[in-house]
């Protein structure tokens, strides 16, 4: 009989879940909306199934089956409850790292957009001033751009 166990932390990010699984030495591969692990029980390979935007572990509810199957292959079997507990901790850790990476990428993107806007605005101001007969001298004061316009003689 198979079972689906709910965790406190919803596994929603595939890349984060894969990183967390690898950190626990669980080999896995992705096939469509499933992450197949190297953990086995009477039902075969335990896997995470994507359902309503969340990955749920599908496994045999008889945890002893995994223990017996693992013993056949001389592997250490971690019971489902302990496995999911350790996986939640790892997932949270990798999720936090992802949030930091995403925030940093967004900060860099915003800085680039701001620089481009400043350069574009400066170029327009200089072009407009020159069209009106001014010479333009640019300087920086306290991190700000200062344009000094001088009327050119006719």
C-alpha positions in Angstrom: 0.0 0.0 0.0 1.4 3.4 -0.9 1.1 6.6 1.1 1.7 10.3 0.8 3.0 12.1 3.9 2.5 15.8 4.3 5.4 17.9 5.5 5.5 21.2 7.3 7.6 22.7 4.5 6.0 22.4 1.1 8.5 21.2 -1.5 7.6 23.6 -4.3 11.0 24.4 -5.9 12.3 21.5 -8.0 15.9 22.8 -8.0 15.9 23.3 -4.3 14.5 19.8 -3.6 17.1 18.2 -5.9 19.9 20.1 -4.0 18.5 19.0 -0.7 18.2 15.4 -1.8 21.8 15.4 -3.1 23.0 16.8 0.2 21.5 13.8 1.9 23.3 11.5 -0.6 20.0 10.5 -2.3 20.5 9.8 -5.9 17.6 11.0 -8.1 16.6 11.8 -11.6 13.6 13.8 -13.0 11.1 12.2 -15.3 8.3 14.6 -16.3 6.7 15.7 -13.0 8.4 13.1 -10.9 11.7 13.0 -9.0 12.7 9.3 -8.8 15.0 8.5 -5.9 17.3 5.6 -5.2 15.3 4.8 -2.0 13.3 1.6 -2.4 10.5 -0.1 -0.6 8.0 -2.9 -1.5 6.3 -0.6 -4.0 9.7 0.0 -5.8 11.5 3.3 -6.1 10.2 6.0 -3.8 9.5 9.2 -5.7 8.3 12.7 -5.4 5.2 13.5 -7.4 4.3 17.0 -8.4 0.7 17.7 -7.5 -1.0 21.1 -7.3 2.4 22.8 -7.3 3.9 20.8 -4.5 6.1 17.7 -4.5 4.9 14.9 -2.3 6.8 11.7 -1.5 5.1 8.6 -2.7 6.2 5.5 -0.9 5.0 2.3 0.8 3.4 3.1 4.1 5.0 0.0 5.6 8.4 1.5 6.5 9.8 -1.9 7.3 9.6 -2.8 3.6 12.2 -0.1 2.8 14.4 -1.4 5.6 14.3 -5.0 4.3 14.8 -3.9 0.7 17.8 -1.8 1.7 19.3 -4.6 3.7 19.2 -6.8 0.6 21.5 -4.3 -1.1 23.5 -3.6 2.0 22.4 0.1 2.2 21.6 2.0 5.4 17.9 2.8 5.2 16.6 5.9 7.0 13.0 5.6 8.0 10.5 7.8 6.2 9.8 10.1 9.2 13.5 10.7 9.9 14.2 11.1 6.1 11.5 13.7 5.7 12.6 15.5 8.8 16.2 15.7 7.6 15.0 16.6 4.1 12.9 19.5 5.4 16.0 21.0 7.2 18.1 20.7 4.1 15.4 22.1 1.9 14.9 25.1 4.1 18.7 25.7 4.0 18.9 25.5 0.2 15.7 27.6 -0.1 17.2 30.4 2.0 20.4 30.3 -0.2 18.2 30.6 -3.3 16.3 33.6 -1.8 19.7 35.3 -1.2 20.8 34.6 -4.7 17.6 35.8 -6.2 17.6 39.0 -4.1 21.2 39.7 -5.1 20.4 39.2 -8.8 17.4 41.6 -8.4 19.6 44.2 -6.7 22.2 44.0 -9.5 19.5 44.2 -12.1 18.0 47.3 -10.4 21.4 49.0 -10.1 22.0 48.4 -13.8 18.6 49.8 -14.8 19.2 52.8 -12.6 22.7 53.4 -14.2 21.2 53.1 -17.7 18.4 55.5 -16.8 20.9 58.1 -15.5 23.1 57.7 -18.5 20.1 58.1 -20.9 18.8 61.1 -19.0 22.3 62.7 -19.0 22.7 62.1 -22.7 19.3 63.7 -23.5 20.1 66.7 -21.3 23.5 67.2 -23.0 22.0 66.8 -26.5 19.2 69.2 -25.7 21.6 71.8 -24.2 23.9 71.6 -27.2 20.9 72.1 -29.6 20.2 75.3 -27.7 23.7 76.6 -28.1 25.3 75.7 -24.8 28.7 74.0 -24.2 28.5 71.4 -21.5 31.0 70.5 -18.9 30.4 67.5 -16.8 31.6 66.8 -13.2 30.8 64.6 -10.3 30.1 66.1 -6.9 29.3 63.8 -3.9 28.4 60.9 -6.2 26.1 63.1 -8.3 26.5 64.2 -11.8 26.7 68.0 -12.3 26.4 69.6 -15.7 27.6 73.1 -16.1 26.2 74.9 -19.1 27.9 77.8 -20.8 26.2 79.9 -23.5 28.4 79.9 -26.5 28.9 83.2 -28.3 27.3 83.9 -31.6 
